[in-house]
Amino acid sequence: MYAWNNLIIFIAQMLEGLLQIYFWIVIIAAVLTWIEPNPYNPIVRFLYGVTEPVFDFVREHIPVVFGGIDLSPIVVIIAIEFLQQYLVPTLAHTLIYGFA
């Protein structure tokens, strides 16, 4: 039982760390849209390749473009914060202690 609890805590911490990394990737990708970097730069291609599918999903399901300003990064950041602050701790607690 003790090993199971440690595994759940480890998975929750890893998920939280990955969400934190993705948070910063979203911030950097949003800032890069302001300066129009070289699209052939491998770092820029990686950042856009990781974020654009999520941004496109948000754009398809929620009208987030107002007056030419794309607010999908803000929606993604809010979703990441929700996952970090509520869902990850709740999931870890539920898996360790049950649904009681």
C-alpha positions, 0 to 999 in steps of 0.5 A: 500500500505504501509503494502504491501511494508513492507511485501515485504521488510521483505520477501527480508530481510528474503531471504537474511538472509537465503542465508547468513546462507546457505553461511556459511553452505556451507563453513563449509561443504567444510572445513569438507571435508578436515578433515574427521569428524565422519560421525555419528555426528548429526551436520555433518549429518545435514550439509551434508544433507543440502548441498549434494543435491545442490552439486549433482545438480551442479555436474550433470549440470556443470563439476566441478571436475578437477583433483580430486578437487570438485569445486561445493562449489565454484559454489554454493557460487557464485550463493548465492552471485549473488542471494544476490547482484542482484536478491533479491534487484531487486525482491524487487524493482520490486514488490514494484515499478512495472516493470517501 
